[in-house]
């Protein structure tokens, strides 16, 4: 269970970096995604995510799919 109220839902492009997966949002910050899933299938593609916000720029990924 999370201590935040509701999960965040965002759209953007998934980027893979040395620090892990990142969500690049058009009019917003660059989010670091915390997950154990292999996200290479989504690399450099538009995606929609649902996640818990765990920090100023960190999201714990719950779900990802094509946008």
N, CA, C and O of each residue as an XYZ file, in Angstrom:
268
protein
N       0.845     -1.187      0.000
C       0.000      0.000      0.000
C       0.879      1.235      0.000
O       1.952      1.231      0.603
N       0.451      2.263     -0.651
C       1.222      3.492     -0.754
C       0.661      4.554      0.183
O      -0.516      4.534      0.543
N       1.532      5.477      0.566
C       1.081      6.570      1.408
C       0.719      7.813      0.602
O       0.364      8.835      1.190
N       0.798      7.756     -0.733
C       0.308      8.851     -1.567
C      -1.152      8.584     -1.882
O      -1.618      7.451     -1.762
N      -1.867      9.607     -2.281
C      -3.318      9.487     -2.447
C      -3.718      8.635     -3.651
O      -4.467      7.669     -3.506
N      -3.231      8.984     -4.816
C      -3.575      8.247     -6.029
C      -2.335      8.132     -6.907
O      -1.435      8.968     -6.823
N      -2.281      7.106     -7.746
C      -1.146      7.004     -8.668
C      -1.160      8.145     -9.688
O      -2.213      8.701    -10.002
N       0.005      8.476    -10.187
C       0.187      9.489    -11.232
C       0.009      8.798    -12.581
O       0.492      7.684    -12.781
N      -0.679      9.455    -13.493
C      -0.834      8.944    -14.858
C      -0.216      9.959    -15.810
O      -0.604     11.127    -15.827
N       0.755      9.496    -16.604
C       1.491     10.390    -17.500
C       1.678      9.752    -18.867
O       1.609      8.533    -19.024
N       1.916     10.614    -19.854
C       2.302     10.190    -21.205
C       3.635     10.828    -21.540
O       3.934     11.941    -21.109
N       4.425     10.115    -22.307
C       5.714     10.647    -22.728
C       6.465      9.610    -23.545
O       5.885      8.634    -24.021
N       7.764      9.838    -23.700
C       8.624      8.903    -24.418
C       9.527      8.203    -23.425
O      10.109      8.844    -22.549
N       9.648      6.886    -23.558
C      10.525      6.130    -22.678
C      11.945      6.169    -23.230
O      12.178      5.847    -24.395
N      12.871      6.557    -22.398
C      14.293      6.573    -22.742
C      15.022      5.646    -21.778
O      14.679      5.582    -20.598
N      16.021      4.932    -22.271
C      16.849      4.094    -21.409
C      18.216      4.744    -21.271
O      18.825      5.154    -22.259
N      18.692      4.835    -20.032
C      19.980      5.463    -19.760
C      20.799      4.558    -18.849
O      20.328      3.511    -18.407
N      22.033      4.976    -18.576
C      22.888      4.225    -17.656
C      22.293      4.178    -16.255
O      22.577      3.252    -15.494
N      21.476      5.160    -15.906
C      20.844      5.228    -14.585
C      19.516      4.491    -14.535
O      18.895      4.402    -13.476
N      19.076      3.963    -15.668
C      17.814      3.245    -15.716
C      16.825      3.921    -16.642
O      17.176      4.860    -17.357
N      15.583      3.446    -16.632
C      14.574      4.004    -17.538
C      14.129      5.399    -17.110
O      14.037      5.705    -15.921
N      13.856      6.234    -18.110
C      13.399      7.604    -17.891
C      12.147      7.849    -18.719
O      12.005      7.319    -19.821
N      11.247      8.654    -18.180
C      10.075      9.084    -18.929
C      10.265     10.552    -19.269
O      10.362     11.399    -18.381
N      10.318     10.843    -20.559
C      10.474     12.216    -21.046
C       9.088     12.753    -21.379
O       8.464     12.329    -22.351
N       8.614     13.691    -20.562
C       7.293     14.292    -20.728
C       7.460     15.592    -21.517
O       8.377     16.366    -21.242
N       6.593     15.838    -22.484
C       6.730     16.990    -23.380
C       6.811     18.320    -22.628
O       7.733     19.101    -22.861
N       5.879     18.581    -21.748
C       5.847     19.868    -21.051
C       6.116     19.718    -19.560
O       5.498     20.397    -18.741
N       7.030     18.837    -19.213
C       7.274     18.608    -17.794
C       8.671     18.097    -17.532
O       9.552     18.183    -18.387
N       8.861     17.568    -16.347
C      10.192     17.102    -15.962
C      10.548     15.769    -16.622
O       9.706     15.118    -17.240
N      11.783     15.391    -16.477
C      12.269     14.077    -16.874
C      12.156     13.195    -15.634
O      12.804     13.461    -14.622
N      11.343     12.155    -15.706
C      11.093     11.295    -14.561
C      11.970     10.054    -14.625
O      12.111      9.451    -15.689
N      12.557      9.668    -13.508
C      13.263      8.393    -13.396
C      12.251      7.355    -12.956
O      11.476      7.591    -12.030
N      12.255      6.191    -13.625
C      11.285      5.139    -13.327
C      11.946      4.013    -12.553
O      12.990      3.499    -12.954
N      11.338      3.638    -11.451
C      11.825      2.539    -10.622
C      11.004      1.298    -10.968
O       9.792      1.270    -10.754
N      11.672      0.266    -11.508
C      10.990     -0.967    -11.899
C      12.013     -2.077    -12.091
O      13.187     -1.813    -12.350
N      11.563     -3.308    -11.962
C      12.392     -4.477    -12.271
C      12.045     -5.040    -13.643
O      12.677     -5.994    -14.098
N      11.047     -4.461    -14.306
C      10.610     -4.936    -15.618
C      11.610     -4.554    -16.705
O      12.293     -3.535    -16.607
N      11.685     -5.388    -17.743
C      12.502     -5.094    -18.917
C      11.675     -4.197    -19.838
O      10.684     -4.643    -20.416
N      12.077     -2.947    -19.973
C      11.296     -1.975    -20.743
C      11.851     -1.718    -22.143
O      11.428     -0.771    -22.806
N      12.793     -2.548    -22.603
C      13.409     -2.313    -23.919
C      12.393     -2.290    -25.056
O      12.609     -1.606    -26.057
N      11.291     -3.023    -24.921
C      10.269     -3.040    -25.969
C       9.633     -1.659    -26.150
O       9.107     -1.357    -27.221
N       9.677     -0.828    -25.121
C       9.089      0.518    -25.166
C      10.111      1.614    -25.462
O       9.743      2.785    -25.557
N      11.387      1.256    -25.610
C      12.451      2.258    -25.776
C      12.191      3.180    -26.959
O      11.904      2.735    -28.070
N      12.301      4.493    -26.687
C      12.150      5.553    -27.696
C      10.770      5.574    -28.350
O      10.616      6.049    -29.475
N       9.773      5.058    -27.641
C       8.403      5.048    -28.152
C       7.499      5.835    -27.209
O       7.804      5.976    -26.025
N       6.396      6.344    -27.730
C       5.432      7.025    -26.851
C       4.733      5.994    -25.968
O       4.288      4.947    -26.440
N       4.648      6.311    -24.683
C       4.032      5.401    -23.714
C       3.091      6.165    -22.793
O       3.135      7.391    -22.696
N       2.253      5.413    -22.133
C       1.376      5.907    -21.072
C       1.736      5.088    -19.841
O       1.877      3.868    -19.932
N       1.888      5.741    -18.689
C       2.262      5.025    -17.475
C       1.326      5.368    -16.320
O       0.636      6.387    -16.328
N       1.329      4.492    -15.340
C       0.705      4.749    -14.057
C       1.750      4.378    -13.014
O       2.360      3.312    -13.093
N       1.957      5.263    -12.030
C       3.030      5.047    -11.065
C       2.784      5.819     -9.781
O       2.038      6.798     -9.766
N       3.412      5.373     -8.706
C       3.429      6.118     -7.441
C       4.575      7.095     -7.482
O       5.679      6.723     -7.878
N       4.354      8.327     -7.091
C       5.440      9.297     -7.005
C       6.195      9.053     -5.709
O       5.614      9.135     -4.627
N       7.487      8.752     -5.811
C       8.319      8.422     -4.660
C       9.323      9.507     -4.311
O       9.986      9.426     -3.277
N       9.443     10.501     -5.144
C      10.372     11.605     -4.911
C      10.095     12.707     -5.905
O       9.160     12.630     -6.701
N      10.927     13.738     -5.848
C      10.729     14.894     -6.731
C      10.789     14.503     -8.207
O      10.106     15.106     -9.036
N      11.600     13.500     -8.539
C      11.715     13.075     -9.941
C      11.732     11.557    -10.077
O      12.225     11.032    -11.076
N      11.202     10.849     -9.089
C      11.215      9.382     -9.079
C       9.793      8.835     -9.027
O       8.985      9.229     -8.186
N       9.506      7.910     -9.956
C       8.206      7.241     -9.994
C       8.410      5.735     -9.867
O       9.273      5.161    -10.531
N       7.613      5.100     -9.013
C       7.595      3.637     -8.915
C       6.541      3.131     -9.889
O       5.343      3.324     -9.680
N       6.993      2.490    -10.941
C       6.134      2.097    -12.047
C       5.160      0.989    -11.650
O       5.558     -0.037    -11.098
N       3.889      1.213    -11.939
C       2.854      0.203    -11.736
C       2.446     -0.442    -13.044
O       2.216     -1.650    -13.108
N       2.356      0.383    -14.107
C       1.868     -0.088    -15.392
C       2.449      0.778    -16.493
O       2.634      1.983    -16.318
N       2.738      0.154    -17.640
C       3.192      0.893    -18.818
C       2.576      0.259    -20.053
O       2.439     -0.962    -20.136
N       2.207      1.099    -21.013
C       1.650      0.619    -22.266
C       1.835      1.659    -23.354
O       2.250      2.783    -23.074
N       1.535      1.299    -24.580
C       1.678      2.254    -25.679
C       0.703      3.410    -25.529
O      -0.410      3.236    -25.032
N       1.127      4.588    -25.961
C       0.263      5.781    -25.886
C      -0.595      5.889    -27.109
O      -1.386      6.825    -27.227
